[in-house]
Amino acid sequence: MTLVAITMLRLFDPAREEWRDAIDERWSAFLSHCGVLPLYMPNDVQVSRNLLARLQPQGVLLTGGGSCQALSGIADPRDKTETMLLVWAEQHRLPVLGVCRGMQVMLSRVGAKLEPVASHIGSHTIRSHGAVRLVNSFHDYGFYVVPPGYVVEAVSADGVIEAVSNFEASHSAVMWHPERNQPWNTADISLIHTVFGVSP
């Protein structure tokens, strides 16, 4: 299986006054089905950097959940860890896939502007390469314009950009959650295979 570094969200438990790294269990099932072994990255730059050096994953997946620095104005431990992962992937010329917040992180880092969007919580349709499909989204901010080097791969009916790619940077990103679709969409499985070079 192809080993891929996977980011996690941060959750605060007020009863115990502690921060926790967390991820939807559906990611494990979906990625395993796609032939990907997830290497979960703690939201600690140094520990994650040591894991990368020791285990040498073959790509990076920035998952969704929570607001990124472009929205909050604060670089928390997750933002710092994801920035390190993007730099590491660039240095090693490895592919990166961003999902929801992950796409927000990737594009805002290179100058794209996040703007408020409506009706993007729950299922809605997108158009990709002439085909229409239903996706599972959960975001209040998105993009209407992409930065240089990025190609729009999918848009929603209201003009919000739903998927992009950058061949030179080995970047791909989507604003929907492929792990939440049941059954899993064949296009999303193919996306994982393509981005991370997994043989079906």
Residue, then its C-alpha position, 0 to 999 in steps of 0.5 A: m500500500t502507498l503510505v501517505a501523510i494525513t493531517m488531523l483537526r484539533l478539538f478542545d475538550p473543556a471538561r478535561e482542558e486538553w487539546r486533541d488531534a482527531i480525524d473522521e474514522r471514515w478516512s481510514a476505511f476510504l483510504s484503505h479501499c483506495g490502496v493508501l495507508p494513512l500516516y496520521m500527522p500530529n499537530d506538532v511540527q517537530v514530531s511530524r517532521n521526524l515522522l516524515a524523515r523516518l517513514q518517508p511517505q509518498g505524498v500528503l493529504l490535507t484533510g478538512g475541518g475547522s478554520c485555517q489561518a487565512l480565515s482565523g488570522i492565527a497560525d495555530p499548531r495545525d496551520k504550522t504543521e500543514t505549512m511544514l508539510l507543504v514545504w516538505a512535499e515541494q522539496h521532495r517533489l511529492p503530490v499533495l491532495g487538499v480536501c475542503r479546508g485543505m484546498q483553502v490552505m493550499l490556495s490561500r498560501v499562494g494568494a487566492k482569496l477566500e470569500p463567503v459562500a452560501s448553500h454549501i453545507g450538505s449535498h449539492t451538485i457540481r459540474s466537472h469535465g462536462a459531467v454533473r454529480l452530487v457531492n458532500s460539502f461542508h464549508d462557508y468559504g470558497f474561491y471564485v478565482v484561482p491563482p496562476g498555475y492552477v486549473v479549475e476542474a469542477v464548479s458548482a452552479d453558483g460559480v464556486i470553484e470546487a476542484v483544482s489541479n496544478f500539474e507543475a506543483s503536483h497539487s490537486a484539491v477538492m472542496w467536498h468530502p469524498e470519505r463521507n459519500q456512501p457508497w464511495n464515488t468511483a471518481d473520488i477513488s480514481l482521484i486518490h489513485t491518480v494523485f498518489g500513483v496507486s494502481p487500481 
